[in-house]
Amino acid sequence: MPDSANPLVTQFVDAINAGDKDGLSALLADGATMSDDGSDRDLDAWLDREMFSTNGRIEIESSSGEGLSLIAQVTNDTWGAMRTTWKFFVDGDKIIRFETGQA
């Protein structure tokens, strides 16, 4: 993982890769939101469907924007591998929103 990734982003990726739902939940603000390919999604349902129940993994290629924007290879049992973009929005020590989509 690039050294320049924001610490919250690093913890987010580590929690996904470890299948750690509780660890990930602790990083998210109450009422956190997300979008996938420009459409808002139900955060918990999306994380379960795209990451936790399908062996999802994130491998960061690069980061920018103070480590809050990523290009990453995402792999899961449903879609296989795809190159994706991620943008995180934080407030203090919590992620309040992330936006992802195909790169």
C-alpha positions as CSV (number, residue, x, y, z in Angstrom):
1,M,0.0,0.0,0.0
2,P,1.4,3.4,-0.8
3,D,2.9,5.3,2.1
4,S,0.9,8.4,1.2
5,A,-2.5,6.8,1.8
6,N,-4.5,8.5,4.5
7,P,-4.4,6.5,7.7
8,L,-8.2,6.0,7.7
9,V,-8.1,4.8,4.1
10,T,-5.3,2.4,5.0
11,Q,-7.4,1.0,7.9
12,F,-10.5,0.8,5.6
13,V,-8.5,-1.3,3.0
14,D,-7.0,-3.4,5.7
15,A,-10.4,-4.1,7.3
16,I,-11.9,-5.1,3.9
17,N,-8.9,-7.4,3.1
18,A,-9.2,-9.0,6.5
19,G,-12.9,-9.5,6.2
20,D,-13.2,-7.5,9.4
21,K,-16.8,-6.1,9.5
22,D,-16.5,-4.7,13.0
23,G,-13.2,-3.1,12.3
24,L,-14.6,-1.4,9.2
25,S,-17.8,-0.3,11.0
26,A,-15.7,1.4,13.6
27,L,-14.1,3.6,10.9
28,L,-17.4,4.8,9.5
29,A,-19.4,7.7,10.9
30,D,-23.0,7.2,11.9
31,G,-25.0,7.8,8.7
32,A,-22.0,7.3,6.4
33,T,-22.9,7.1,2.7
34,M,-21.4,5.8,-0.5
35,S,-21.9,5.6,-4.2
36,D,-20.9,3.1,-6.9
37,D,-20.5,4.2,-10.5
38,G,-22.3,7.5,-9.7
39,S,-25.4,6.0,-8.0
40,D,-25.9,6.2,-4.2
41,R,-26.2,2.7,-2.7
42,D,-27.2,1.3,0.7
43,L,-23.8,1.2,2.4
44,D,-24.2,-1.9,4.5
45,A,-25.9,-3.9,1.8
46,W,-23.2,-2.9,-0.7
47,L,-20.3,-3.8,1.6
48,D,-21.8,-7.2,2.3
49,R,-22.6,-7.9,-1.4
50,E,-19.4,-6.5,-3.0
51,M,-16.9,-7.2,-0.3
52,F,-17.7,-9.4,2.7
53,S,-19.8,-12.1,1.3
54,T,-17.8,-12.4,-2.0
55,N,-14.2,-12.5,-0.6
56,G,-13.6,-8.9,-1.7
57,R,-10.0,-7.6,-1.8
58,I,-8.5,-4.2,-2.6
59,E,-5.0,-3.7,-3.9
60,I,-4.0,0.0,-4.1
61,E,-2.1,1.0,-7.2
62,S,-1.8,4.7,-6.3
63,S,-3.1,7.4,-4.1
64,S,-3.5,11.2,-4.4
65,G,-5.4,14.1,-2.9
66,E,-3.8,13.7,0.6
67,G,-4.3,10.0,0.3
68,L,-8.1,10.2,0.0
69,S,-8.3,9.3,-3.7
70,L,-7.2,5.9,-4.9
71,I,-6.7,3.8,-8.0
72,A,-7.1,0.2,-6.9
73,Q,-7.6,-3.3,-8.3
74,V,-10.6,-4.8,-6.6
75,T,-11.2,-8.5,-6.8
76,N,-14.3,-10.5,-5.6
77,D,-15.9,-13.8,-6.3
78,T,-18.8,-12.2,-8.3
79,W,-17.0,-9.9,-10.7
80,G,-13.4,-11.1,-10.7
81,A,-10.9,-8.3,-11.0
82,M,-11.5,-4.7,-12.0
83,R,-9.6,-1.5,-11.9
84,T,-11.4,1.1,-9.8
85,T,-11.3,4.6,-8.4
86,W,-12.1,5.5,-4.8
87,K,-12.6,8.9,-3.2
88,F,-13.0,9.1,0.6
89,F,-14.5,12.0,2.6
90,V,-13.5,12.2,6.3
91,D,-14.5,14.2,9.3
92,G,-12.0,13.9,12.1
93,D,-11.3,10.2,12.7
94,K,-14.3,8.8,10.7
95,I,-15.1,8.2,7.1
96,I,-18.4,10.0,6.2
97,R,-18.6,9.0,2.6
98,F,-16.8,7.1,-0.1
99,E,-17.4,7.0,-3.9
100,T,-16.1,4.2,-6.0
101,G,-16.5,3.1,-9.6
102,Q,-14.7,1.6,-12.5
103,A,-11.5,3.4,-13.6
